[in-house]
Each structure stands twice: as structure tokens, then as C-alpha cells.
Amino acid sequence: GVLAGVLASVHAALISVTTLVMTGTKLSSFSIFKLLLILMTIRTTFCYNLSMSMQMAADARVSLDRIQVFLEKRFQR
């Protein structure tokens, strides 16, 4: 749930900062802030788009099922 999402974000940030430190990249509070902002933006966009896609797929499935039932009843007569 929510806790898993928070932990995943923390892990992504920790791995990103650790990688930057190990490659010798100079870190400042501004660069870390930008990194966290980018990670948050990616996560938010991905979660929003994924949930919208799942909702649209579910709606399409229900609509197709209704059309199929309608056509089956119409051609049975």
C-alpha cells in the first residue's frame, strides 16, 4: 500500500545518492533536491497514468461485455 510506495521512494533516492557519491559527483543540497524532485515527479506520473490506464481498460471490458450480450440477444430472435 502506501507504506510500500514510500519505502520504494526512499530506496530509489538512497540508491541514486549512493551512486552519485561513488562516482565522485559533487553533491550539494540543490542537486539532491533536484534529484528527489525528479524521482517524485516520475513516481507520481507513473502511478497516475497506470491507474488511469487500468480504469480505462476495465471500462472498455465492461462495455465490450455489454455489447456482446446485446448482440447475442438480438441474433437469438
Salt bridges, closest charged atoms under 4 A:
ASP65 OD2 - ARG61 NE 3.47
